[in-house]
Amino acid sequence: MKQWVCSVCGYIATGDNAPDVCPQCKATKDKFKPLEKGKGFADEHKVGIAKGLDPEVVQGLIDNFNGECSEVGMYLAMSRQADREGYPEI
């Protein structure tokens, strides 16, 4: 059995022939291409892939990461205070 991938939405169908219509996006049979490689990850983690990236983008990522990390501490502090005030479900 072959696998066919819809070039419109990425749906993968298994069978000897491509389906007449994609069940996801209703694309026609001519939009299906044979799947040539095996299953893989949509994103692979590679060290150093962001080299040469615009410094403004990198700084924005760092700022967002630091903001999310500080929010976790704030949420923990608020939940502890709620527990002390008699609201353990929060």
N, CA, C and O atoms as a GROMACS GRO file, in nm:
protein
  360
    1MET      N    1   0.084  -0.118   0.000
    1MET     CA    2   0.000   0.000   0.000
    1MET      C    3   0.089   0.125   0.000
    1MET      O    4   0.192   0.130   0.068
    2LYS      N    5   0.048   0.222  -0.076
    2LYS     CA    6   0.119   0.349  -0.083
    2LYS      C    7   0.050   0.451   0.005
    2LYS      O    8  -0.066   0.437   0.043
    3GLN      N    9   0.125   0.554   0.036
    3GLN     CA   10   0.067   0.666   0.109
    3GLN      C   11   0.067   0.787   0.017
    3GLN      O   12   0.161   0.811  -0.058
    4TRP      N   13  -0.040   0.863   0.027
    4TRP     CA   14  -0.059   0.981  -0.056
    4TRP      C   15  -0.080   1.101   0.036
    4TRP      O   16  -0.151   1.092   0.135
    5VAL      N   17  -0.018   1.213   0.002
    5VAL     CA   18  -0.032   1.334   0.083
    5VAL      C   19  -0.100   1.443   0.000
    5VAL      O   20  -0.066   1.468  -0.116
    6CYS      N   21  -0.198   1.507   0.062
    6CYS     CA   22  -0.269   1.616  -0.003
    6CYS      C   23  -0.180   1.740   0.000
    6CYS      O   24  -0.135   1.782   0.106
    7SER      N   25  -0.156   1.799  -0.116
    7SER     CA   26  -0.069   1.916  -0.122
    7SER      C   27  -0.138   2.043  -0.073
    7SER      O   28  -0.073   2.146  -0.056
    8VAL      N   29  -0.268   2.037  -0.049
    8VAL     CA   30  -0.341   2.153   0.001
    8VAL      C   31  -0.338   2.159   0.153
    8VAL      O   32  -0.303   2.262   0.211
    9CYS      N   33  -0.376   2.048   0.219
    9CYS     CA   34  -0.388   2.051   0.365
    9CYS      C   35  -0.292   1.957   0.438
    9CYS      O   36  -0.278   1.968   0.559
   10GLY      N   37  -0.225   1.867   0.367
   10GLY     CA   38  -0.130   1.777   0.431
   10GLY      C   39  -0.189   1.646   0.479
   10GLY      O   40  -0.119   1.567   0.543
   11TYR      N   41  -0.315   1.620   0.450
   11TYR     CA   42  -0.379   1.494   0.489
   11TYR      C   43  -0.306   1.377   0.422
   11TYR      O   44  -0.273   1.384   0.304
   12ILE      N   45  -0.283   1.270   0.498
   12ILE     CA   46  -0.215   1.152   0.444
   12ILE      C   47  -0.316   1.038   0.433
   12ILE      O   48  -0.378   0.999   0.531
   13ALA      N   49  -0.330   0.987   0.311
   13ALA     CA   50  -0.421   0.876   0.284
   13ALA      C   51  -0.339   0.753   0.250
   13ALA      O   52  -0.233   0.763   0.188
   14THR      N   53  -0.389   0.636   0.289
   14THR     CA   54  -0.322   0.510   0.260
   14THR      C   55  -0.408   0.429   0.165
   14THR      O   56  -0.529   0.414   0.186
   15GLY      N   57  -0.346   0.378   0.059
   15GLY     CA   58  -0.420   0.298  -0.038
   15GLY      C   59  -0.338   0.280  -0.164
   15GLY      O   60  -0.234   0.344  -0.182
   16ASP      N   61  -0.386   0.193  -0.253
   16ASP     CA   62  -0.315   0.171  -0.378
   16ASP      C   63  -0.323   0.293  -0.469
   16ASP      O   64  -0.229   0.321  -0.544
   17ASN      N   65  -0.432   0.365  -0.463
   17ASN     CA   66  -0.452   0.485  -0.543
   17ASN      C   67  -0.489   0.601  -0.452
   17ASN      O   68  -0.538   0.582  -0.341
   18ALA      N   69  -0.468   0.722  -0.501
   18ALA     CA   70  -0.507   0.841  -0.426
   18ALA      C   71  -0.659   0.849  -0.420
   18ALA      O   72  -0.727   0.809  -0.515
   19PRO      N   73  -0.714   0.900  -0.310
   19PRO     CA   74  -0.860   0.914  -0.303
   19PRO      C   75  -0.910   1.017  -0.404
   19PRO      O   76  -0.836   1.106  -0.446
   20ASP      N   77  -1.035   1.003  -0.444
   20ASP     CA   78  -1.094   1.095  -0.541
   20ASP      C   79  -1.108   1.236  -0.485
   20ASP      O   80  -1.091   1.335  -0.556
   21VAL      N   81  -1.140   1.244  -0.356
   21VAL     CA   82  -1.159   1.374  -0.289
   21VAL      C   83  -1.094   1.366  -0.151
   21VAL      O   84  -1.106   1.264  -0.082
   22CYS      N   85  -1.026   1.472  -0.111
   22CYS     CA   86  -0.965   1.476   0.022
   22CYS      C   87  -1.076   1.490   0.127
   22CYS      O   88  -1.160   1.580   0.115
   23PRO      N   89  -1.078   1.403   0.228
   23PRO     CA   90  -1.183   1.413   0.330
   23PRO      C   91  -1.169   1.537   0.420
   23PRO      O   92  -1.266   1.577   0.485
   24GLN      N   93  -1.051   1.597   0.423
   24GLN     CA   94  -1.030   1.715   0.507
   24GLN      C   95  -1.072   1.844   0.438
   24GLN      O   96  -1.154   1.920   0.488
   25CYS      N   97  -1.012   1.867   0.318
   25CYS     CA   98  -1.031   1.996   0.252
   25CYS      C   99  -1.109   1.988   0.122
   25CYS      O  100  -1.131   2.089   0.055
   26LYS      N  101  -1.151   1.868   0.084
   26LYS     CA  102  -1.230   1.844  -0.037
   26LYS      C  103  -1.154   1.875  -0.166
   26LYS      O  104  -1.216   1.905  -0.269
   27ALA      N  105  -1.020   1.868  -0.162
   27ALA     CA  106  -0.941   1.887  -0.284
   27ALA      C  107  -0.957   1.766  -0.375
   27ALA      O  108  -0.987   1.656  -0.328
   28THR      N  109  -0.936   1.786  -0.504
   28THR     CA  110  -0.954   1.677  -0.600
   28THR      C  111  -0.833   1.584  -0.602
   28THR      O  112  -0.730   1.612  -0.540
   29LYS      N  113  -0.848   1.474  -0.673
   29LYS     CA  114  -0.746   1.369  -0.677
   29LYS      C  115  -0.612   1.418  -0.730
   29LYS      O  116  -0.507   1.368  -0.688
   30ASP      N  117  -0.613   1.515  -0.820
   30ASP     CA  118  -0.487   1.563  -0.878
   30ASP      C  119  -0.400   1.640  -0.779
   30ASP      O  120  -0.283   1.666  -0.808
   31LYS      N  121  -0.454   1.676  -0.663
   31LYS     CA  122  -0.376   1.745  -0.560
   31LYS      C  123  -0.297   1.649  -0.472
   31LYS      O  124  -0.214   1.693  -0.392
   32PHE      N  125  -0.321   1.518  -0.484
   32PHE     CA  126  -0.249   1.419  -0.404
   32PHE      C  127  -0.119   1.381  -0.472
   32PHE      O  128  -0.115   1.356  -0.593
   33LYS      N  129  -0.012   1.378  -0.394
   33LYS     CA  130   0.120   1.336  -0.442
   33LYS      C  131   0.164   1.215  -0.360
   33LYS      O  132   0.127   1.205  -0.243
   34PRO      N  133   0.242   1.124  -0.418
   34PRO     CA  134   0.290   1.010  -0.339
   34PRO      C  135   0.384   1.056  -0.228
   34PRO      O  136   0.467   1.145  -0.248
   35LEU      N  137   0.368   0.996  -0.112
   35LEU     CA  138   0.455   1.028   0.002
   35LEU      C  139   0.587   0.957  -0.019
   35LEU      O  140   0.592   0.834  -0.026
   36GLU      N  141   0.695   1.033  -0.030
   36GLU     CA  142   0.823   0.976  -0.068
   36GLU      C  143   0.911   0.938   0.049
   36GLU      O  144   0.996   0.850   0.035
   37LYS      N  145   0.893   1.000   0.162
   37LYS     CA  146   0.977   0.967   0.276
   37LYS      C  147   0.891   0.922   0.393
   37LYS      O  148   0.769   0.939   0.392
   38GLY      N  149   0.956   0.865   0.492
   38GLY     CA  150   0.883   0.817   0.609
   38GLY      C  151   0.839   0.931   0.698
   38GLY      O  152   0.863   1.048   0.669
   39LYS      N  153   0.775   0.896   0.806
   39LYS     CA  154   0.728   0.996   0.901
   39LYS      C  155   0.847   1.063   0.968
   39LYS      O  156   0.949   0.999   0.994
   40GLY      N  157   0.833   1.189   0.995
   40GLY     CA  158   0.938   1.265   1.062
   40GLY      C  159   0.876   1.373   1.149
   40GLY      O  160   0.754   1.388   1.155
   41PHE      N  161   0.961   1.445   1.215
   41PHE     CA  162   0.915   1.552   1.301
   41PHE      C  163   0.887   1.677   1.218
   41PHE      O  164   0.958   1.703   1.121
   42ALA      N  165   0.786   1.752   1.254
   42ALA     CA  166   0.757   1.876   1.185
   42ALA      C  167   0.866   1.978   1.210
   42ALA      O  168   0.894   2.063   1.125
   43ASP      N  169   0.929   1.970   1.326
   43ASP     CA  170   1.037   2.062   1.360
   43ASP      C  171   1.145   1.983   1.432
   43ASP      O  172   1.116   1.910   1.527
   44GLU      N  173   1.266   1.997   1.387
   44GLU     CA  174   1.377   1.928   1.452
   44GLU      C  175   1.459   2.030   1.530
   44GLU      O  176   1.480   2.142   1.483
   45HIS      N  177   1.502   1.991   1.646
   45HIS     CA  178   1.581   2.080   1.730
   45HIS      C  179   1.727   2.070   1.688
   45HIS      O  180   1.789   1.965   1.696
   46LYS      N  181   1.778   2.181   1.644
   46LYS     CA  182   1.918   2.187   1.602
   46LYS      C  183   1.983   2.305   1.672
   46LYS      O  184   1.929   2.415   1.670
   47VAL      N  185   2.098   2.283   1.732
   47VAL     CA  186   2.170   2.389   1.800
   47VAL      C  187   2.235   2.479   1.697
   47VAL      O  188   2.296   2.431   1.601
   48GLY      N  189   2.223   2.608   1.715
   48GLY     CA  190   2.288   2.704   1.628
   48GLY      C  191   2.213   2.737   1.501
   48GLY      O  192   2.270   2.796   1.410
   49ILE      N  193   2.087   2.700   1.493
   49ILE     CA  194   2.013   2.724   1.369
   49ILE      C  195   1.977   2.872   1.353
   49ILE      O  196   1.947   2.915   1.242
   50ALA      N  197   1.979   2.949   1.460
   50ALA     CA  198   1.941   3.090   1.453
   50ALA      C  199   2.060   3.182   1.430
   50ALA      O  200   2.046   3.304   1.444
   51LYS      N  201   2.174   3.128   1.394
   51LYS     CA  202   2.291   3.214   1.368
   51LYS      C  203   2.262   3.303   1.248
   51LYS      O  204   2.208   3.259   1.147
   52GLY      N  205   2.301   3.430   1.260
   52GLY     CA  206   2.280   3.524   1.152
   52GLY      C  207   2.140   3.583   1.150
   52GLY      O  208   2.105   3.654   1.055
   53LEU      N  209   2.060   3.555   1.252
   53LEU     CA  210   1.924   3.608   1.259
   53LEU      C  211   1.930   3.755   1.299
   53LEU      O  212   2.024   3.798   1.366
   54ASP      N  213   1.831   3.831   1.260
   54ASP     CA  214   1.824   3.973   1.292
   54ASP      C  215   1.829   3.990   1.445
   54ASP      O  216   1.751   3.927   1.516
   55PRO      N  217   1.920   4.074   1.496
   55PRO     CA  218   1.933   4.091   1.642
   55PRO      C  219   1.804   4.138   1.709
   55PRO      O  220   1.780   4.106   1.825
   56GLU      N  221   1.721   4.213   1.638
   56GLU     CA  222   1.594   4.259   1.696
   56GLU      C  223   1.500   4.141   1.722
   56GLU      O  224   1.428   4.140   1.822
   57VAL      N  225   1.501   4.043   1.633
   57VAL     CA  226   1.418   3.923   1.651
   57VAL      C  227   1.467   3.843   1.771
   57VAL      O  228   1.388   3.798   1.853
   58VAL      N  229   1.598   3.826   1.780
   58VAL     CA  230   1.656   3.751   1.892
   58VAL      C  231   1.624   3.820   2.024
   58VAL      O  232   1.587   3.754   2.121
   59GLN      N  233   1.638   3.953   2.028
   59GLN     CA  234   1.607   4.027   2.151
   59GLN      C  235   1.460   4.014   2.187
   59GLN      O  236   1.426   4.003   2.305
   60GLY      N  237   1.372   4.015   2.088
   60GLY     CA  238   1.230   3.997   2.114
   60GLY      C  239   1.200   3.860   2.172
   60GLY      O  240   1.117   3.848   2.263
   61LEU      N  241   1.266   3.757   2.121
   61LEU     CA  242   1.248   3.622   2.176
   61LEU      C  243   1.297   3.614   2.320
   61LEU      O  244   1.231   3.553   2.405
   62ILE      N  245   1.411   3.675   2.347
   62ILE     CA  246   1.465   3.675   2.484
   62ILE      C  247   1.370   3.748   2.578
   62ILE      O  248   1.343   3.701   2.688
   63ASP      N  249   1.320   3.865   2.536
   63ASP     CA  250   1.228   3.942   2.620
   63ASP      C  251   1.100   3.864   2.648
   63ASP      O  252   1.052   3.863   2.762
   64ASN      N  253   1.044   3.800   2.547
   64ASN     CA  254   0.922   3.721   2.568
   64ASN      C  255   0.947   3.604   2.661
   64ASN      O  256   0.863   3.574   2.747
   65PHE      N  257   1.061   3.537   2.647
   65PHE     CA  258   1.094   3.424   2.734
   65PHE      C  259   1.106   3.471   2.879
   65PHE      O  260   1.051   3.409   2.969
   66ASN      N  261   1.178   3.581   2.900
   66ASN     CA  262   1.195   3.632   3.036
   66ASN      C  263   1.062   3.676   3.095
   66ASN      O  264   1.038   3.656   3.214
   67GLY      N  265   0.975   3.735   3.013
   67GLY     CA  266   0.843   3.774   3.062
   67GLY      C  267   0.760   3.655   3.106
   67GLY      O  268   0.695   3.660   3.210
   68GLU      N  269   0.761   3.549   3.026
   68GLU     CA  270   0.686   3.429   3.062
   68GLU      C  271   0.740   3.365   3.189
   68GLU      O  272   0.664   3.317   3.272
   69CYS      N  273   0.872   3.366   3.205
   69CYS     CA  274   0.932   3.306   3.324
   69CYS      C  275   0.895   3.384   3.449
   69CYS      O  276   0.871   3.325   3.554
   70SER      N  277   0.891   3.517   3.440
   70SER     CA  278   0.855   3.597   3.558
   70SER      C  279   0.706   3.584   3.590
   70SER      O  280   0.668   3.594   3.707
   71GLU      N  281   0.622   3.562   3.489
   71GLU     CA  282   0.480   3.544   3.515
   71GLU      C  283   0.453   3.418   3.596
   71GLU      O  284   0.362   3.417   3.679
   72VAL      N  285   0.530   3.315   3.574
   72VAL     CA  286   0.512   3.191   3.650
   72VAL      C  287   0.532   3.218   3.798
   72VAL      O  288   0.454   3.171   3.882
   73GLY      N  289   0.635   3.294   3.832
   73GLY     CA  290   0.660   3.329   3.971
   73GLY      C  291   0.546   3.410   4.030
   73GLY      O  292   0.507   3.390   4.145
   74MET      N  293   0.491   3.501   3.951
   74MET     CA  294   0.380   3.583   3.998
   74MET      C  295   0.256   3.497   4.024
   74MET      O  296   0.188   3.515   4.125
   75TYR      N  297   0.228   3.403   3.934
   75TYR     CA  298   0.113   3.315   3.954
   75TYR      C  299   0.130   3.227   4.078
   75TYR      O  300   0.034   3.204   4.152
   76LEU      N  301   0.251   3.178   4.100
   76LEU     CA  302   0.277   3.099   4.221
   76LEU      C  303   0.255   3.183   4.346
   76LEU      O  304   0.195   3.136   4.443
   77ALA      N  305   0.304   3.306   4.345
   77ALA     CA  306   0.288   3.393   4.461
   77ALA      C  307   0.140   3.423   4.486
   77ALA      O  308   0.096   3.422   4.601
   78MET      N  309   0.064   3.448   4.381
   78MET     CA  310  -0.079   3.476   4.399
   78MET      C  311  -0.154   3.353   4.450
   78MET      O  312  -0.244   3.366   4.533
   79SER      N  313  -0.117   3.234   4.402
   79SER     CA  314  -0.187   3.114   4.449
   79SER      C  315  -0.153   3.084   4.595
   79SER      O  316  -0.239   3.037   4.670
   80ARG      N  317  -0.030   3.112   4.636
   80ARG     CA  318   0.006   3.092   4.777
   80ARG      C  319  -0.069   3.190   4.867
   80ARG      O  320  -0.116   3.153   4.975
   81GLN      N  321  -0.082   3.314   4.821
   81GLN     CA  322  -0.156   3.413   4.899
   81GLN      C  323  -0.303   3.373   4.909
   81GLN      O  324  -0.363   3.388   5.016
   82ALA      N  325  -0.361   3.324   4.802
   82ALA     CA  326  -0.500   3.280   4.805
   82ALA      C  327  -0.517   3.163   4.901
   82ALA      O  328  -0.618   3.155   4.971
   83ASP      N  329  -0.420   3.074   4.906
   83ASP     CA  330  -0.424   2.960   4.999
   83ASP      C  331  -0.420   3.010   5.143
   83ASP      O  332  -0.491   2.959   5.229
   84ARG      N  333  -0.335   3.109   5.170
   84ARG     CA  334  -0.327   3.165   5.306
   84ARG      C  335  -0.456   3.234   5.345
   84ARG      O  336  -0.492   3.238   5.463
   85GLU      N  337  -0.528   3.290   5.248
   85GLU     CA  338  -0.652   3.361   5.277
   85GLU      C  339  -0.773   3.268   5.281
   85GLU      O  340  -0.886   3.314   5.299
   86GLY      N  341  -0.751   3.137   5.264
   86GLY     CA  342  -0.860   3.042   5.277
   86GLY      C  343  -0.924   3.000   5.147
   86GLY      O  344  -1.037   2.950   5.148
   87TYR      N  345  -0.856   3.019   5.036
   87TYR     CA  346  -0.908   2.977   4.906
   87TYR      C  347  -0.812   2.875   4.844
   87TYR      O  348  -0.741   2.908   4.749
   88PRO      N  349  -0.809   2.752   4.897
   88PRO     CA  350  -0.712   2.653   4.848
   88PRO      C  351  -0.740   2.605   4.706
   88PRO      O  352  -0.650   2.553   4.640
   89GLU      N  353  -0.864   2.622   4.657
   89GLU     CA  354  -0.896   2.575   4.522
   89GLU      C  355  -0.830   2.661   4.415
   89GLU      O  356  -0.824   2.620   4.299
   90ILE      N  357  -0.782   2.777   4.450
   90ILE     CA  358  -0.716   2.865   4.354
   90ILE      C  359  -0.571   2.831   4.358
   90ILE      O  360  -0.491   2.891   4.285
   0.00000   0.00000   0.00000
